[in-house]
Amino acid sequence: MALSTEKKVGIFFLLALVALGIMIEAVEDWNPFEERLSYHTYFDSVVGIRAGDPVRMAGVDVGKVEQIRLEEGRVRVNFYVVSGTRVKTDSVARIRQTNLLGGQFLGLDFGSVPGELLPEGSALPSERGSNIDDLITNIDRNQERVLGALGDLIAETREPLSDTVSRIESIAAKIDAGEGALGKMVNDPHLYDELRAAVGSLGTVIARIEAGEGTMGRLFNDPALYDEALGTLANLQEITENVRAGEGTVGRLMTDDALYAEAVLALQELREIVARVNEGEGSLARLLNDGALYDETREAMARIASIAAKIDDGQGTIGRLVNEDDLYRDARTTLHKVEKTVDGLSDSGPLSALGVVLGTLF
C-alpha cells in the first residue's frame, strides 16, 4: 500500500524531531568555538557528584565534570575549565554543596597571588569537604547527645516537677476558693469597687495638682517657686564656696588647722580632767564620788524642806512674819510714830525728846 505525500511528510518531520533531540542530548556541551583546558583530581569519596556537574570558581561556572572513575584505590575526577580560567599550582579542588537538598559541584579556589599557573592535564590538589552523609551523621550524633541529655534531665526532674505541679494545682484551687489574701483579691468584688474608688480619688488628686490647687499643686505649677529654688541653690553654692575659701565662722572651722589643733588640745585637757575626777581628785571628784557628802546633802535638803514647810504653815517668827497681816500693820504704825518722833526732835531738848519718845511708845 503506497503512502500518501502527507503521510510521508509527517513521518519525515517526526524522524527529524527525534534526530534533533538525540543531537541536542549528545552535543549539549559541544561548542566548536570554545577552548577548554583539561585537569583531573583525586578524592577518597565523591558521594553525590557525577559527570556533567558544574565546576565553579568563587561561585562562577568555569567548566564541567567530564568523567568519574576508580583508579588505584581512589576516585579520579576529570574536568575541564574554559580558556582564561587561571588554575594555579596551589589551587585546591573541593566537592561543595549547592543546597541542603543534595545538589553538589566541584569547587576551585583562586590560589595564592604569586602562585604559578598549573599546566594543562596536571593533577590538581584536593581536600575532602563535607557531604550530605557527614552532615546527616553529625546531626544524628548531636541529636542522640542532646536527646539523651534531655531524657536524663526529664528522668531526674520528673518527681520534683510532679510535686511542683501538684503544689501549683493546690495553690490554684485555694485561690479559686477564695482562701488567703490572694484568693480574696481574686474573688472579692468589693476589692474591685474599692480599687476603682481609689483610682478615681487618685485621678481627682492628680487633676487638682495639675490645676495648681493645694501645696502640691503650687509646688508643681508655681514658676515663682522654681525661681526661689534656683535662688536658694545659688545662695547655697555661694555659701559653699565661702566655706571652702575659709570665710566666716564655719569656713574657719572647716579650713583653719590651728582651730583643729586647739580642739585636739582642749579634748586632751578635758580627758585629763575626767581622769582626775575618776581618780577622786578635787572638789568635783569628791562631789561625784563621796557617798557621805551625798547623804549630808540629802539631809540638808530635807531640813530646808522641813523649815520651808513650817514657814508656809505660819510656824515660828519667820512664819508669822510671812503669813500674818497684823504684824505688818503694827510695823507700819510703829514706823509712822517713829517718823513723828524724829520730826519733833529738832524742836525739843534732849530730856523733852526722851519724854516724847517714851510717851509716844508707851
Secondary structure as GFF3:
##gff-version 3
##sequence-region A 1 362
A	DSSP	alpha_helix	5	26	.	.	.	ID=ss1
A	DSSP	beta_strand	36	43	.	.	.	ID=ss2
A	DSSP	beta_strand	54	57	.	.	.	ID=ss3
A	DSSP	beta_strand	60	71	.	.	.	ID=ss4
A	DSSP	beta_strand	74	82	.	.	.	ID=ss5
A	DSSP	beta_strand	93	97	.	.	.	ID=ss6
A	DSSP	beta_strand	104	108	.	.	.	ID=ss7
A	DSSP	beta_strand	123	124	.	.	.	ID=ss8
A	DSSP	alpha_helix	132	176	.	.	.	ID=ss9
A	DSSP	alpha_helix	180	187	.	.	.	ID=ss10
A	DSSP	alpha_helix	189	210	.	.	.	ID=ss11
A	DSSP	alpha_helix	214	221	.	.	.	ID=ss12
A	DSSP	alpha_helix	223	244	.	.	.	ID=ss13
A	DSSP	alpha_helix	248	255	.	.	.	ID=ss14
A	DSSP	alpha_helix	257	279	.	.	.	ID=ss15
A	DSSP	alpha_helix	282	289	.	.	.	ID=ss16
A	DSSP	alpha_helix	291	313	.	.	.	ID=ss17
A	DSSP	alpha_helix	316	323	.	.	.	ID=ss18
A	DSSP	alpha_helix	325	345	.	.	.	ID=ss19
A	DSSP	alpha_helix	350	361	.	.	.	ID=ss20
###
